[in-house]
Amino acid sequence: MERVDLVIRARYVVTMSNPMVIEDGGAVAVDNGLIKAVGKASEVLSQYRGGEEVIDRGGRHILMPGLIDAHTHTQQVLLRSFISDERLALPPIWVKLLIPFEDLLTDDLARLSS
């Protein structure tokens, strides 16, 4: 049995392979930041043993290994140095700062921030 840094179990493991696989009762083995194995929990756990950490989310959780959240607001990059973190924490930020700021952006500034 190979030792890895991390094993994660989840109720569902969804892969982005072609075709997409939805494994009911799956697990993922990770070593040195790289995914070593994805599959049924029984198969992954028979081949890999979690060393540093084992996370068991077998109840209702969905695990999507390798998913990268590329969500961004490109035009707000220019806003980073414009206002302080304290002001960003205020709830009315969208109405008072972000929306008015984005309304002021020219096409050239929007392109530059992207």
DAVENFEN-V954460 format. One record per residue. RES is the residue in three letters. SS is DSSP state (A for helix, B for strand, O for the rest). BURIAL is b if it has 16 or more other C-alpha atoms within 10 Angstrom, else e. Layout:
BEGIN
res=RES ss=SS burial=BURIAL
res=RES ss=SS burial=BURIAL
END
This chain:
BEGIN
res=MET ss=O burial=e
res=GLU ss=B burial=e
res=ARG ss=B burial=e
res=VAL ss=B burial=b
res=ASP ss=B burial=b
res=LEU ss=B burial=b
res=VAL ss=B burial=b
res=ILE ss=B burial=b
res=ARG ss=B burial=b
res=ALA ss=B burial=b
res=ARG ss=B burial=b
res=TYR ss=B burial=b
res=VAL ss=B burial=b
res=VAL ss=B burial=b
res=THR ss=O burial=b
res=MET ss=O burial=e
res=SER ss=O burial=e
res=ASN ss=O burial=e
res=PRO ss=O burial=e
res=MET ss=O burial=e
res=VAL ss=O burial=e
res=ILE ss=B burial=b
res=GLU ss=B burial=b
res=ASP ss=B burial=b
res=GLY ss=B burial=b
res=GLY ss=B burial=b
res=ALA ss=B burial=b
res=VAL ss=B burial=b
res=ALA ss=B burial=b
res=VAL ss=B burial=b
res=ASP ss=B burial=b
res=ASN ss=O burial=e
res=GLY ss=O burial=e
res=LEU ss=B burial=e
res=ILE ss=B burial=e
res=LYS ss=B burial=e
res=ALA ss=B burial=b
res=VAL ss=B burial=b
res=GLY ss=B burial=b
res=LYS ss=B burial=b
res=ALA ss=A burial=b
res=SER ss=A burial=e
res=GLU ss=A burial=e
res=VAL ss=A burial=b
res=LEU ss=A burial=b
res=SER ss=A burial=e
res=GLN ss=A burial=e
res=TYR ss=B burial=b
res=ARG ss=B burial=b
res=GLY ss=B burial=b
res=GLY ss=B burial=e
res=GLU ss=B burial=e
res=GLU ss=B burial=e
res=VAL ss=B burial=e
res=ILE ss=B burial=e
res=ASP ss=B burial=e
res=ARG ss=B burial=b
res=GLY ss=B burial=b
res=GLY ss=B burial=e
res=ARG ss=B burial=e
res=HIS ss=B burial=e
res=ILE ss=B burial=b
res=LEU ss=B burial=b
res=MET ss=O burial=b
res=PRO ss=O burial=b
res=GLY ss=O burial=e
res=LEU ss=O burial=e
res=ILE ss=O burial=e
res=ASP ss=O burial=e
res=ALA ss=O burial=e
res=HIS ss=O burial=e
res=THR ss=O burial=e
res=HIS ss=O burial=e
res=THR ss=A burial=e
res=GLN ss=A burial=b
res=GLN ss=A burial=b
res=VAL ss=A burial=e
res=LEU ss=A burial=b
res=LEU ss=A burial=e
res=ARG ss=O burial=e
res=SER ss=O burial=e
res=PHE ss=O burial=e
res=ILE ss=O burial=e
res=SER ss=O burial=e
res=ASP ss=A burial=e
res=GLU ss=A burial=e
res=ARG ss=A burial=e
res=LEU ss=A burial=e
res=ALA ss=O burial=e
res=LEU ss=O burial=e
res=PRO ss=O burial=e
res=PRO ss=O burial=e
res=ILE ss=A burial=e
res=TRP ss=A burial=e
res=VAL ss=A burial=e
res=LYS ss=A burial=e
res=LEU ss=A burial=e
res=LEU ss=A burial=e
res=ILE ss=A burial=e
res=PRO ss=A burial=e
res=PHE ss=A burial=b
res=GLU ss=A burial=e
res=ASP ss=A burial=e
res=LEU ss=A burial=e
res=LEU ss=O burial=e
res=THR ss=O burial=e
res=ASP ss=A burial=e
res=ASP ss=A burial=e
res=LEU ss=A burial=e
res=ALA ss=A burial=b
res=ARG ss=A burial=e
res=LEU ss=A burial=e
res=SER ss=A burial=e
res=SER ss=O burial=e
END
